[in-house]
Amino acid sequence: MSAVMTIPTISRQQAIAIAEADALPVYRNLDDLTLEVSLHNDGWHVEYQMRKPRHAGGRPHYVIDAVTGEIVSKKYYQ
Amino acid sequence: MNPEAPTATELQQHPTVQAAFAAAWADSFPDDPALRHEEGGYIYCDPTTGEVLVRRTLPGELRVLDLTHPPKLPGCFLVGTYHTHPNPIAIGWDPEPIPADRREAQESGVPWFVVSEIGVFVVGPDRRVGGLGGSAGYPL
């Protein structure tokens, strides 16, 4: 029997805004990063990625509750 | 057949490399939130003498460092890179190598060292792929 996914009340754009509001004060600048956003059973996965080869670069990853908008988990990668 | 490169363990134990790690960590200003940034560089080996050398790259930013262009040292081969993760665990930063660091290291063909507040991590191959021969920079 497959898992039932809760209908999200937080939109993709809202999830991105929530992530960005948390990330910007910490990372100061997100301009060199791209976004990958996907909806999973545990919420929106908002993952910033860097596409520069041979660069050591950190970026944040978030899981955001798709109903409440709460940040369920986050990683500040360096 | 090319001479084998030193292993990541051998490099990490080398006094020149240890000094380079310590200097990069200090220069990262890990205790200063305004000045904190990544530092790092490149590790080389001269196959004729066995000498291990280090060259620092330009200072990075809060959470990124450019390791694209290792300088060419006559007679030497690139055998590793290193960079610092100076942002503190206490305010939520993860000190460990990120998945992308692991991938970049594997694709580069040399071990990557990450210097953090809880110690040194290494990702990528155990030693330079293909040994001390071929391209002097990244072997892959």
Backbone of each chain as ProteinMPNN parsed JSONL, in Angstrom:
{"seq_chain_A": "MSAVMTIPTISRQQAIAIAEADALPVYRNLDDLTLEVSLHNDGWHVEYQMRKPRHAGGRPHYVIDAVTGEIVSKKYYQ", "coords_chain_A": {"N_chain_A": [[0.863, -1.189, 0.0], [0.716, 2.155, -0.93], [2.251, 5.17, 0.381], [0.332, 7.869, 1.718], [0.276, 11.106, 0.594], [0.199, 14.194, 2.212], [-1.883, 16.888, 1.277], [-0.298, 19.715, 0.184], [-0.283, 22.871, 1.824], [1.467, 24.836, 1.805], [3.02, 26.527, -0.696], [5.285, 25.868, -3.441], [6.782, 28.163, -4.015], [6.462, 29.553, -1.625], [7.814, 27.851, 0.112], [10.392, 28.121, -0.854], [10.821, 30.805, -0.222], [10.746, 30.701, 2.555], [13.006, 29.137, 3.085], [14.99, 30.779, 1.994], [14.812, 33.039, 3.597], [15.854, 32.089, 5.945], [18.383, 31.26, 5.16], [19.83, 33.424, 4.012], [20.777, 35.364, 6.029], [22.734, 33.802, 7.162], [24.425, 32.76, 5.132], [24.914, 34.999, 3.68], [25.101, 35.516, 0.929], [23.547, 34.186, -1.868], [23.803, 34.084, -4.527], [25.439, 32.635, -6.284], [24.419, 30.161, -6.4], [22.276, 27.449, -7.395], [18.857, 26.278, -7.387], [17.217, 23.359, -6.187], [14.123, 22.017, -5.921], [11.776, 19.949, -4.409], [8.898, 17.943, -3.73], [8.26, 15.873, -1.051], [7.268, 13.076, 1.045], [7.811, 13.998, 3.586], [7.793, 16.696, 3.335], [8.652, 19.849, 1.719], [11.659, 19.682, -0.045], [14.271, 21.722, -0.13], [17.001, 22.482, -1.808], [20.015, 24.003, -2.184], [22.406, 24.329, -4.749], [25.757, 24.177, -6.01], [27.336, 24.875, -9.029], [29.946, 25.017, -9.894], [32.771, 23.512, -11.07], [35.524, 21.96, -9.383], [35.473, 23.627, -7.219], [35.468, 24.229, -3.788], [32.661, 24.33, -2.085], [30.05, 25.473, 0.009], [26.582, 24.982, 0.813], [23.123, 25.5, 1.701], [20.705, 23.072, 2.868], [17.279, 22.253, 3.089], [14.401, 20.902, 4.793], [11.06, 21.431, 4.622], [8.038, 21.701, 6.269], [5.153, 20.877, 4.552], [2.632, 21.649, 5.204], [2.546, 23.29, 7.48], [4.692, 24.999, 7.11], [6.856, 25.023, 8.718], [10.352, 24.777, 9.404], [11.599, 21.728, 9.165], [13.979, 20.348, 9.156], [17.402, 21.293, 8.742], [20.472, 21.88, 7.033], [23.53, 23.403, 7.285], [25.767, 23.421, 5.074], [29.292, 23.657, 4.475]], "CA_chain_A": [[0.0, 0.0, 0.0], [1.617, 3.3, -1.052], [2.061, 6.208, 1.385], [-0.565, 8.951, 1.315], [0.957, 12.375, 0.779], [-0.672, 15.283, 2.616], [-1.988, 17.962, 0.289], [0.459, 20.849, 0.733], [-0.862, 24.208, 1.858], [2.594, 25.713, 1.52], [3.384, 26.383, -2.113], [6.71, 25.758, -3.757], [7.388, 29.482, -3.867], [6.509, 29.873, -0.204], [8.886, 27.046, 0.69], [11.651, 28.771, -1.241], [10.943, 32.044, 0.558], [11.073, 30.322, 3.936], [14.408, 28.718, 3.081], [15.854, 31.928, 1.71], [14.812, 33.92, 4.767], [16.761, 31.503, 6.932], [19.739, 31.077, 4.621], [20.554, 34.652, 3.669], [21.586, 35.928, 7.123], [23.85, 32.9, 7.481], [25.324, 32.628, 3.991], [25.134, 36.381, 3.193], [24.935, 35.643, -0.519], [23.173, 32.917, -2.487], [23.733, 34.37, -5.97], [26.172, 31.672, -7.101], [23.818, 28.858, -6.187], [21.012, 27.124, -8.046], [17.903, 25.654, -6.474], [16.459, 22.171, -6.547], [12.999, 21.953, -4.994], [10.925, 18.796, -4.697], [7.96, 17.627, -2.66], [8.363, 14.504, -0.573], [6.311, 12.779, 2.118], [8.128, 14.774, 4.788], [7.711, 18.127, 3.072], [9.433, 20.393, 0.606], [13.108, 19.634, 0.052], [14.84, 22.875, -0.822], [18.443, 22.223, -1.79], [20.83, 24.884, -3.003], [23.515, 23.601, -5.355], [26.753, 24.99, -6.712], [27.691, 24.175, -10.262], [31.302, 25.332, -10.336], [33.661, 22.377, -10.804], [36.791, 22.218, -8.691], [35.281, 24.603, -6.158], [34.977, 23.738, -2.508], [31.625, 25.311, -1.804], [28.943, 25.007, 0.837], [25.254, 25.489, 0.503], [22.161, 24.964, 2.673], [19.629, 22.165, 2.481], [16.147, 22.379, 4.012], [13.145, 20.184, 4.663], [10.052, 22.366, 5.124], [6.724, 21.07, 6.386], [4.322, 21.383, 3.456], [1.345, 22.127, 5.728], [2.756, 24.366, 8.452], [5.799, 25.867, 6.719], [7.945, 24.942, 9.694], [11.577, 24.132, 8.938], [11.699, 20.451, 9.871], [15.41, 20.119, 9.344], [18.255, 22.09, 7.865], [21.908, 21.624, 7.09], [24.375, 24.467, 6.756], [27.01, 22.834, 4.577], [30.342, 24.653, 4.218]], "C_chain_A": [[0.898, 1.237, 0.0], [1.256, 4.33, 0.015], [1.146, 7.285, 0.831], [0.129, 10.268, 1.604], [-0.081, 13.424, 1.157], [-0.693, 16.344, 1.536], [-1.299, 19.194, 0.86], [-0.365, 22.123, 0.736], [0.211, 25.258, 1.666], [3.013, 25.463, 0.086], [4.898, 26.258, -2.255], [7.401, 27.102, -3.531], [7.485, 29.904, -2.397], [7.632, 29.105, 0.487], [10.241, 27.668, 0.373], [11.874, 30.037, -0.414], [11.326, 31.747, 2.0], [12.546, 29.929, 4.033], [15.334, 29.912, 2.914], [15.935, 32.864, 2.914], [15.747, 33.396, 5.844], [18.202, 31.517, 6.437], [20.509, 32.38, 4.445], [21.338, 35.262, 4.83], [22.81, 35.087, 7.444], [24.881, 32.906, 6.362], [25.665, 33.96, 3.352], [24.84, 36.529, 1.703], [24.621, 34.273, -1.091], [23.219, 33.009, -4.011], [24.419, 33.314, -6.826], [25.588, 30.274, -6.996], [22.546, 28.691, -7.018], [20.144, 26.35, -7.065], [17.338, 24.371, -7.044], [15.377, 22.008, -5.495], [12.115, 20.778, -5.387], [10.071, 18.5, -3.476], [8.056, 16.153, -2.321], [7.329, 14.293, 0.536], [6.553, 13.636, 3.351], [8.134, 16.27, 4.54], [8.502, 18.542, 1.849], [10.922, 20.24, 0.924], [13.652, 20.772, -0.792], [16.35, 22.759, -0.704], [19.141, 23.173, -2.743], [22.027, 24.083, -3.522], [24.483, 24.594, -5.994], [27.22, 24.202, -7.923], [29.105, 24.468, -10.726], [32.198, 24.136, -10.03], [34.939, 22.84, -10.129], [36.673, 23.373, -7.697], [34.835, 23.874, -4.9], [33.919, 24.737, -2.068], [30.468, 24.742, -1.019], [27.634, 25.632, 0.412], [24.266, 24.856, 1.469], [21.162, 23.993, 2.041], [18.532, 22.25, 3.538], [15.094, 21.318, 3.722], [12.104, 21.046, 5.363], [8.699, 21.683, 5.12], [5.771, 21.706, 5.381], [2.952, 21.873, 3.927], [1.547, 23.35, 6.621], [3.82, 25.372, 8.012], [6.948, 25.86, 7.698], [9.169, 24.294, 9.047], [11.776, 22.876, 9.785], [13.155, 20.114, 10.149], [16.176, 21.011, 8.383], [19.706, 21.701, 8.084], [22.601, 22.853, 6.519], [25.687, 23.813, 6.327], [28.006, 23.946, 4.263], [31.021, 24.345, 2.879]], "O_chain_A": [[1.768, 1.351, 0.863], [0.123, 4.374, 0.496], [1.17, 7.584, -0.363], [0.53, 10.521, 2.74], [-1.12, 13.537, 0.505], [0.339, 16.667, 0.947], [-1.686, 19.67, 1.927], [-1.063, 22.423, -0.233], [-0.084, 26.423, 1.397], [3.322, 24.335, -0.299], [5.664, 26.508, -1.324], [8.473, 27.165, -2.93], [8.46, 30.528, -1.98], [8.322, 29.65, 1.348], [11.124, 27.73, 1.228], [12.988, 30.303, 0.037], [12.135, 32.459, 2.594], [13.246, 30.343, 4.957], [16.34, 30.034, 3.613], [16.995, 33.414, 3.213], [16.362, 34.175, 6.572], [19.128, 31.759, 7.211], [21.711, 32.431, 4.705], [22.488, 35.652, 4.627], [23.811, 35.604, 7.942], [26.078, 33.041, 6.618], [26.607, 34.045, 2.563], [24.371, 37.582, 1.272], [25.339, 33.308, -0.832], [22.731, 32.117, -4.705], [24.031, 33.109, -7.976], [26.199, 29.309, -7.454], [21.839, 29.658, -7.304], [20.623, 25.837, -6.054], [17.018, 24.293, -8.23], [15.676, 21.876, -4.308], [11.75, 20.628, -6.553], [10.464, 18.769, -2.341], [7.948, 15.293, -3.195], [6.61, 15.218, 0.913], [5.616, 13.963, 4.079], [8.449, 17.042, 5.446], [8.957, 17.714, 1.059], [11.385, 20.612, 2.002], [13.509, 20.78, -2.015], [16.91, 22.921, 0.381], [18.898, 23.157, -3.949], [22.586, 23.256, -2.802], [24.104, 25.674, -6.447], [27.467, 22.999, -7.837], [29.429, 24.183, -11.879], [32.372, 23.777, -8.865], [35.369, 23.981, -10.295], [37.669, 24.021, -7.375], [33.95, 23.02, -4.935], [34.244, 25.87, -1.715], [29.961, 23.665, -1.331], [27.594, 26.667, -0.254], [24.537, 23.783, 2.007], [20.828, 24.084, 0.859], [18.816, 22.31, 4.734], [14.911, 20.891, 2.582], [12.239, 21.359, 6.546], [8.263, 21.151, 4.1], [5.601, 22.925, 5.362], [2.195, 22.447, 3.144], [0.804, 24.327, 6.525], [3.835, 26.499, 8.509], [7.913, 26.607, 7.534], [9.038, 23.374, 8.24], [12.082, 22.958, 10.974], [13.509, 19.657, 11.236], [15.657, 21.427, 7.346], [20.104, 21.258, 9.162], [22.298, 23.29, 5.409], [26.608, 23.671, 7.132], [27.622, 25.036, 3.839], [31.934, 25.062, 2.471]]}, "seq_chain_B": "MNPEAPTATELQQHPTVQAAFAAAWADSFPDDPALRHEEGGYIYCDPTTGEVLVRRTLPGELRVLDLTHPPKLPGCFLVGTYHTHPNPIAIGWDPEPIPADRREAQESGVPWFVVSEIGVFVVGPDRRVGGLGGSAGYPL", "coords_chain_B": {"N_chain_B": [[55.334, 2.282, -16.107], [54.079, 4.483, -13.695], [55.652, 6.05, -10.834], [54.299, 5.384, -7.581], [52.005, 7.579, -5.955], [52.152, 9.392, -2.812], [50.098, 8.198, -0.121], [46.886, 9.31, 1.168], [46.939, 9.152, 3.95], [49.718, 9.164, 4.449], [50.321, 11.707, 3.472], [48.822, 13.31, 5.221], [50.176, 12.917, 7.569], [52.549, 14.116, 7.121], [54.973, 16.563, 8.004], [55.139, 19.029, 6.609], [52.646, 19.246, 5.395], [50.963, 19.165, 7.621], [51.721, 21.546, 8.865], [50.838, 23.305, 6.936], [48.081, 22.903, 7.061], [47.566, 23.869, 9.64], [48.308, 26.558, 9.387], [46.507, 27.467, 7.427], [44.135, 27.094, 8.797], [44.377, 28.937, 10.929], [44.512, 31.31, 9.445], [41.979, 31.423, 8.485], [40.417, 32.68, 10.303], [38.613, 31.493, 12.316], [37.338, 32.196, 14.68], [36.253, 34.679, 14.39], [33.431, 36.201, 13.465], [33.053, 38.155, 11.523], [35.291, 38.154, 9.877], [35.721, 35.577, 9.136], [36.499, 32.974, 6.844], [37.032, 30.691, 4.058], [40.113, 28.989, 3.595], [42.889, 27.529, 1.794], [44.585, 25.126, -0.33], [47.065, 23.561, -2.428], [48.698, 20.367, -2.685], [51.781, 18.905, -3.386], [54.037, 16.508, -4.94], [57.416, 15.698, -5.478], [58.72, 13.389, -7.583], [61.38, 12.668, -7.948], [62.839, 13.399, -5.75], [61.214, 12.903, -3.636], [60.178, 14.896, -2.172], [57.679, 16.774, -0.466], [55.522, 19.354, -1.183], [53.75, 22.447, -0.665], [51.271, 24.69, -1.812], [49.536, 27.679, -1.35], [46.237, 28.674, -2.214], [44.338, 31.518, -3.464], [42.635, 33.465, -0.949], [39.403, 32.357, 0.122], [35.822, 32.709, 0.299], [33.129, 33.099, 2.673], [32.024, 30.513, 2.532], [33.096, 29.21, 0.337], [35.672, 28.144, -1.883], [38.034, 28.505, -4.419], [39.439, 25.991, -6.197], [40.413, 25.518, -8.686], [42.662, 25.965, -10.323], [45.556, 24.667, -9.993], [48.843, 25.775, -9.435], [51.702, 25.265, -11.573], [54.416, 23.392, -10.604], [57.83, 22.982, -11.156], [58.798, 19.761, -12.142], [57.129, 18.542, -10.327], [54.15, 16.87, -9.106], [50.655, 17.218, -8.68], [49.193, 16.074, -5.741], [47.198, 16.268, -3.926], [44.531, 18.238, -2.412], [43.619, 20.879, -0.121], [41.301, 22.361, 2.178], [39.686, 24.698, 4.381], [36.995, 24.396, 6.732], [35.707, 26.686, 8.368], [33.483, 27.636, 9.718], [31.457, 27.704, 12.64], [30.282, 24.852, 14.519], [28.653, 25.427, 16.65], [26.832, 27.369, 15.883], [25.309, 26.11, 14.084], [26.524, 25.155, 11.762], [27.68, 22.572, 9.545], [30.511, 20.654, 9.95], [31.651, 18.756, 8.339], [32.878, 17.26, 5.223], [30.989, 18.106, 2.349], [28.493, 16.433, 0.321], [29.053, 17.195, -2.321], [31.753, 17.918, -2.187], [32.879, 15.404, -1.85], [32.224, 14.231, -4.269], [33.522, 15.934, -6.08], [36.161, 15.513, -5.334], [36.559, 12.785, -5.969], [36.215, 12.94, -8.739], [38.326, 14.544, -9.399], [40.64, 13.121, -9.044], [42.524, 13.19, -7.038], [43.189, 13.058, -3.461], [41.125, 15.036, -1.278], [41.526, 17.172, 1.399], [39.804, 18.229, 4.292], [39.797, 20.691, 6.63], [38.702, 21.1, 9.84], [36.936, 22.282, 12.827], [36.73, 20.056, 14.359], [38.62, 18.36, 13.533], [40.53, 16.743, 10.876], [39.227, 15.83, 7.786], [39.167, 13.492, 5.064], [38.482, 13.081, 1.659], [37.659, 11.428, -1.446], [39.926, 9.74, -3.769], [42.316, 7.375, -2.412], [44.915, 7.908, -2.998], [46.737, 9.843, -5.437], [45.358, 9.331, -8.587], [46.632, 7.143, -11.0], [49.259, 7.584, -10.416], [52.555, 9.212, -10.134], [52.84, 10.748, -12.708], [52.188, 11.653, -16.149], [49.725, 14.2, -16.604], [50.646, 17.116, -14.83], [48.977, 18.463, -13.155], [45.642, 18.162, -11.987], [44.897, 14.753, -12.311], [42.675, 13.737, -13.591]], "CA_chain_B": [[54.457, 2.46, -14.943], [54.48, 5.662, -12.93], [55.84, 5.835, -9.387], [53.085, 5.609, -6.8], [51.926, 8.814, -5.183], [51.919, 9.147, -1.384], [48.696, 8.022, 0.237], [46.289, 10.389, 1.961], [47.45, 9.024, 5.325], [51.101, 9.637, 4.448], [50.312, 13.163, 3.326], [48.283, 13.93, 6.433], [51.184, 12.798, 8.624], [53.762, 14.834, 6.722], [55.055, 17.838, 8.743], [54.856, 20.168, 5.729], [51.196, 19.292, 5.219], [50.379, 19.532, 8.918], [51.957, 22.983, 9.044], [49.958, 24.011, 6.0], [46.728, 22.838, 7.614], [47.497, 24.764, 10.806], [48.368, 27.935, 8.905], [45.242, 27.773, 6.748], [43.086, 27.208, 9.82], [44.555, 30.226, 11.61], [44.211, 32.387, 8.495], [40.54, 31.397, 8.215], [39.751, 33.442, 11.375], [37.407, 30.756, 12.703], [36.692, 32.781, 15.859], [35.789, 36.028, 14.074], [32.305, 36.064, 12.517], [33.133, 39.139, 10.446], [36.424, 37.87, 8.987], [35.782, 34.146, 8.878], [36.412, 32.591, 5.433], [37.758, 29.465, 3.731], [41.478, 29.039, 3.059], [43.313, 26.197, 1.366], [45.589, 25.103, -1.386], [47.431, 22.367, -3.184], [49.813, 19.56, -2.173], [52.538, 18.333, -4.497], [55.159, 15.619, -4.626], [58.467, 15.592, -6.483], [59.061, 11.974, -7.584], [62.816, 12.394, -7.959], [63.385, 13.627, -4.409], [60.229, 12.517, -2.623], [59.796, 16.078, -1.397], [56.277, 17.191, -0.476], [55.42, 20.819, -1.156], [52.392, 22.981, -0.553], [51.068, 26.062, -2.286], [48.235, 28.195, -0.952], [45.472, 29.395, -3.23], [43.834, 32.797, -2.965], [41.603, 33.3, 0.079], [38.036, 32.158, -0.359], [34.76, 33.47, 0.955], [32.586, 32.457, 3.879], [31.743, 29.075, 2.38], [33.518, 28.71, -0.964], [37.089, 28.331, -2.214], [38.335, 28.103, -5.791], [40.589, 25.081, -6.318], [40.383, 25.159, -10.1], [43.913, 26.128, -11.074], [46.795, 24.46, -9.248], [50.014, 26.256, -10.165], [52.638, 24.229, -12.002], [55.733, 23.424, -9.962], [58.723, 22.16, -12.0], [59.14, 18.418, -11.7], [56.208, 18.08, -9.286], [52.805, 16.459, -9.471], [49.613, 17.486, -7.691], [48.798, 14.836, -5.07], [46.078, 16.505, -3.026], [44.145, 19.611, -2.105], [43.084, 21.025, 1.235], [40.61, 23.613, 2.454], [39.149, 24.766, 5.736], [35.585, 24.632, 7.038], [35.909, 27.411, 9.617], [32.247, 28.097, 10.35], [31.348, 26.874, 13.845], [29.172, 23.934, 14.802], [27.798, 26.027, 17.681], [25.745, 28.153, 15.293], [24.541, 25.282, 13.156], [27.239, 24.727, 10.548], [28.155, 21.198, 9.486], [31.948, 20.753, 9.68], [32.15, 17.661, 7.505], [32.824, 17.462, 3.767], [29.657, 17.987, 1.794], [28.459, 15.437, -0.771], [29.708, 17.725, -3.521], [33.204, 17.797, -1.972], [33.227, 14.001, -2.093], [32.142, 13.978, -5.71], [34.595, 16.693, -6.743], [37.44, 14.857, -5.055], [36.637, 11.566, -6.797], [36.349, 13.322, -10.148], [39.595, 15.243, -9.609], [41.7, 12.127, -9.06], [43.429, 13.316, -5.887], [42.454, 13.236, -2.205], [40.843, 16.378, -0.779], [41.49, 17.262, 2.857], [38.974, 19.306, 4.835], [40.264, 21.015, 7.983], [37.556, 21.632, 10.579], [37.172, 22.449, 14.263], [36.754, 18.746, 15.016], [39.677, 17.537, 12.957], [40.745, 16.734, 9.43], [38.57, 14.789, 7.007], [39.703, 13.321, 3.71], [37.549, 12.46, 0.72], [38.235, 11.157, -2.754], [40.774, 8.555, -3.843], [43.303, 7.241, -1.343], [46.138, 8.539, -3.512], [46.595, 10.368, -6.795], [45.05, 8.308, -9.581], [47.606, 7.038, -12.085], [50.625, 7.767, -9.932], [53.278, 10.458, -10.374], [53.163, 10.818, -14.113], [51.123, 12.24, -16.949], [49.47, 15.615, -16.328], [51.182, 17.532, -13.527], [47.887, 18.979, -12.325], [44.669, 17.12, -11.692], [45.09, 13.665, -13.271], [41.405, 13.405, -14.261]], "C_chain_B": [[54.967, 3.615, -14.082], [54.742, 5.3, -11.47], [54.536, 6.121, -8.648], [53.166, 6.932, -6.054], [51.789, 8.473, -3.693], [50.424, 9.012, -1.115], [48.192, 9.23, 1.036], [46.806, 10.343, 3.4], [48.884, 9.532, 5.422], [51.17, 11.153, 4.33], [49.863, 13.832, 4.627], [49.289, 13.91, 7.577], [52.451, 13.597, 8.326], [53.82, 16.192, 7.422], [54.766, 19.063, 7.879], [53.344, 20.343, 5.556], [50.508, 19.706, 6.524], [50.556, 21.019, 9.189], [51.045, 23.794, 8.136], [48.522, 24.019, 6.508], [46.576, 23.843, 8.763], [47.485, 26.227, 10.365], [47.051, 28.343, 8.236], [44.121, 27.947, 7.767], [43.185, 28.562, 10.528], [44.142, 31.38, 10.695], [42.736, 32.435, 8.109], [39.753, 32.23, 9.225], [38.488, 32.735, 11.857], [36.662, 31.388, 13.876], [36.114, 34.167, 15.597], [34.664, 35.965, 13.047], [32.374, 37.042, 11.351], [34.208, 38.763, 9.422], [36.5, 36.41, 8.546], [35.623, 33.836, 7.387], [37.214, 31.317, 5.209], [39.141, 29.793, 3.173], [41.848, 27.622, 2.621], [44.354, 26.256, 0.291], [45.847, 23.713, -1.912], [48.659, 21.686, -2.573], [50.467, 18.854, -3.35], [53.58, 17.35, -3.988], [56.127, 15.628, -5.794], [58.952, 14.141, -6.496], [60.558, 11.697, -7.549], [63.428, 12.548, -6.569], [62.469, 13.126, -3.305], [59.724, 13.696, -1.8], [58.305, 16.357, -1.553], [56.234, 18.71, -0.3], [53.95, 21.237, -1.116], [52.361, 24.386, -1.139], [49.653, 26.494, -1.931], [47.544, 28.832, -2.15], [44.968, 30.706, -2.633], [42.758, 32.564, -1.909], [40.219, 33.162, -0.539], [37.07, 33.094, 0.339], [34.241, 32.685, 2.151], [32.458, 30.948, 3.706], [32.107, 28.562, 0.981], [34.986, 29.044, -1.203], [37.333, 27.756, -3.604], [39.598, 27.247, -5.804], [40.745, 24.63, -7.769], [41.762, 25.074, -10.729], [45.154, 25.925, -10.203], [47.992, 24.977, -10.042], [50.936, 25.087, -10.517], [53.97, 24.429, -11.273], [56.658, 22.491, -10.74], [59.029, 20.809, -11.373], [58.179, 17.815, -10.698], [54.84, 17.71, -9.843], [51.844, 16.76, -8.322], [49.162, 16.169, -7.07], [47.651, 15.041, -4.082], [45.717, 17.969, -2.96], [43.694, 19.666, -0.651], [42.316, 22.338, 1.314], [39.973, 23.541, 3.836], [37.624, 24.896, 5.717], [35.545, 25.354, 8.384], [34.642, 27.805, 10.36], [31.831, 27.148, 11.467], [30.09, 26.006, 13.94], [28.16, 24.609, 15.738], [26.655, 26.853, 17.102], [25.12, 27.415, 14.107], [25.253, 24.781, 11.923], [27.691, 23.269, 10.679], [29.64, 21.217, 9.119], [32.444, 19.754, 8.637], [32.126, 18.02, 6.018], [31.398, 17.258, 3.259], [29.664, 16.925, 0.691], [29.163, 15.919, -2.034], [31.23, 17.695, -3.396], [33.655, 16.373, -2.304], [33.238, 13.703, -3.595], [33.277, 14.68, -6.444], [35.942, 16.005, -6.538], [37.604, 13.593, -5.913], [36.912, 11.926, -8.257], [37.678, 14.013, -10.429], [40.772, 14.271, -9.691], [42.734, 12.259, -7.957], [42.605, 13.435, -4.61], [42.284, 14.713, -1.861], [40.778, 16.309, 0.741], [40.608, 18.445, 3.261], [39.365, 19.488, 6.3], [39.132, 21.697, 8.733], [37.89, 21.746, 12.064], [37.217, 21.115, 14.995], [37.773, 17.812, 14.377], [39.706, 17.61, 11.446], [40.009, 15.549, 8.811], [39.293, 14.655, 5.674], [38.664, 12.594, 2.87], [38.249, 12.269, -0.616], [39.091, 9.91, -2.74], [41.816, 8.539, -2.731], [44.641, 7.845, -1.731], [45.869, 8.994, -4.937], [46.403, 9.218, -7.778], [46.11, 8.321, -10.684], [49.043, 7.272, -11.663], [51.243, 9.101, -10.325], [53.781, 10.471, -11.813], [51.986, 11.425, -14.855], [50.981, 13.728, -16.652], [49.957, 15.981, -14.933], [50.096, 18.041, -12.59], [46.938, 17.867, -11.934], [44.812, 16.005, -12.738], [43.837, 13.299, -14.056], [40.698, 14.659, -14.745]], "O_chain_B": [[56.158, 3.696, -13.783], [54.141, 4.37, -10.933], [53.765, 6.994, -9.047], [54.227, 7.348, -5.588], [51.352, 7.374, -3.354], [49.597, 9.627, -1.789], [48.975, 10.053, 1.51], [47.079, 11.385, 3.995], [49.231, 10.246, 6.363], [51.972, 11.804, 5.0], [50.467, 14.809, 5.07], [49.263, 14.778, 8.45], [53.322, 13.734, 9.185], [52.82, 16.911, 7.438], [54.203, 20.041, 8.372], [52.837, 21.464, 5.571], [49.576, 20.509, 6.512], [49.641, 21.676, 9.687], [50.542, 24.847, 8.528], [47.826, 25.028, 6.398], [45.586, 24.569, 8.842], [46.735, 27.037, 10.909], [46.55, 29.445, 8.462], [43.269, 28.824, 7.628], [42.178, 29.248, 10.702], [43.489, 32.323, 11.142], [42.294, 33.392, 7.473], [38.559, 32.465, 9.037], [37.403, 33.316, 11.813], [35.469, 31.139, 14.048], [35.539, 34.77, 16.503], [34.92, 35.701, 11.872], [31.805, 36.775, 10.293], [34.048, 39.028, 8.231], [37.285, 36.071, 7.661], [34.723, 34.367, 6.736], [37.989, 30.91, 6.075], [39.316, 30.732, 2.397], [41.21, 26.648, 3.018], [44.938, 27.307, 0.027], [44.998, 22.823, -1.859], [49.539, 22.344, -2.019], [49.788, 18.278, -4.201], [53.956, 17.343, -2.816], [55.718, 15.572, -6.954], [59.542, 13.695, -5.513], [60.971, 10.604, -7.162], [64.425, 11.899, -6.252], [62.901, 12.946, -2.166], [58.949, 13.527, -0.859], [57.742, 16.196, -2.636], [56.839, 19.263, 0.619], [53.05, 20.482, -1.484], [53.302, 25.164, -0.982], [48.691, 25.768, -2.18], [48.189, 29.453, -2.995], [45.151, 30.97, -1.444], [42.043, 31.564, -1.97], [39.909, 33.759, -1.57], [37.454, 34.125, 0.892], [34.862, 31.713, 2.58], [32.75, 30.19, 4.631], [31.509, 27.603, 0.493], [35.476, 30.091, -0.78], [36.888, 26.652, -3.917], [40.684, 27.716, -5.465], [41.156, 23.502, -8.04], [42.011, 24.213, -11.573], [45.74, 26.896, -9.727], [48.135, 24.642, -11.218], [50.943, 24.057, -9.841], [54.566, 25.505, -11.326], [56.315, 21.33, -10.963], [59.463, 20.724, -10.224], [58.386, 16.686, -10.254], [54.433, 18.177, -10.907], [52.177, 16.581, -7.151], [48.788, 15.243, -7.79], [47.185, 14.081, -3.467], [46.481, 18.834, -3.388], [43.422, 18.638, -0.031], [42.631, 23.301, 0.616], [39.754, 22.46, 4.382], [37.051, 25.449, 4.778], [35.371, 24.719, 9.424], [34.708, 28.259, 11.502], [31.844, 25.93, 11.284], [29.004, 26.386, 13.502], [26.956, 24.382, 15.625], [25.622, 27.022, 17.751], [24.486, 28.023, 13.244], [24.666, 24.06, 11.116], [28.033, 22.8, 11.764], [29.996, 21.749, 8.068], [33.548, 19.903, 8.113], [31.446, 18.959, 5.606], [30.697, 16.344, 3.694], [30.726, 16.561, 0.186], [29.797, 15.13, -2.735], [31.926, 17.471, -4.386], [34.68, 16.169, -2.954], [34.127, 13.027, -4.112], [33.916, 14.097, -7.319], [36.758, 15.928, -7.456], [38.66, 13.367, -6.505], [37.736, 11.296, -8.921], [38.113, 14.065, -11.58], [41.781, 14.564, -10.332], [43.719, 11.521, -7.94], [41.452, 13.863, -4.657], [43.168, 15.532, -2.113], [40.057, 15.483, 1.302], [40.66, 19.514, 2.653], [39.274, 18.558, 7.102], [38.652, 22.751, 8.315], [38.973, 21.361, 12.504], [37.69, 21.047, 16.129], [37.784, 16.612, 14.653], [39.013, 18.415, 10.822], [40.152, 14.411, 9.258], [39.948, 15.59, 5.214], [38.051, 11.622, 3.312], [39.291, 12.868, -0.881], [39.003, 9.105, -1.813], [42.153, 9.585, -2.176], [45.415, 8.251, -0.864], [44.893, 8.579, -5.561], [47.178, 8.262, -7.8], [46.441, 9.373, -11.229], [49.953, 7.166, -12.485], [50.55, 10.007, -10.79], [54.957, 10.243, -12.094], [50.929, 11.678, -14.277], [51.974, 14.433, -16.47], [49.714, 15.253, -13.97], [50.274, 18.05, -11.372], [47.364, 16.765, -11.591], [44.844, 16.291, -13.934], [43.926, 12.621, -15.079], [39.618, 14.572, -15.329]]}, "name": "protein", "num_of_chains": 2, "seq": "MSAVMTIPTISRQQAIAIAEADALPVYRNLDDLTLEVSLHNDGWHVEYQMRKPRHAGGRPHYVIDAVTGEIVSKKYYQMNPEAPTATELQQHPTVQAAFAAAWADSFPDDPALRHEEGGYIYCDPTTGEVLVRRTLPGELRVLDLTHPPKLPGCFLVGTYHTHPNPIAIGWDPEPIPADRREAQESGVPWFVVSEIGVFVVGPDRRVGGLGGSAGYPL"}
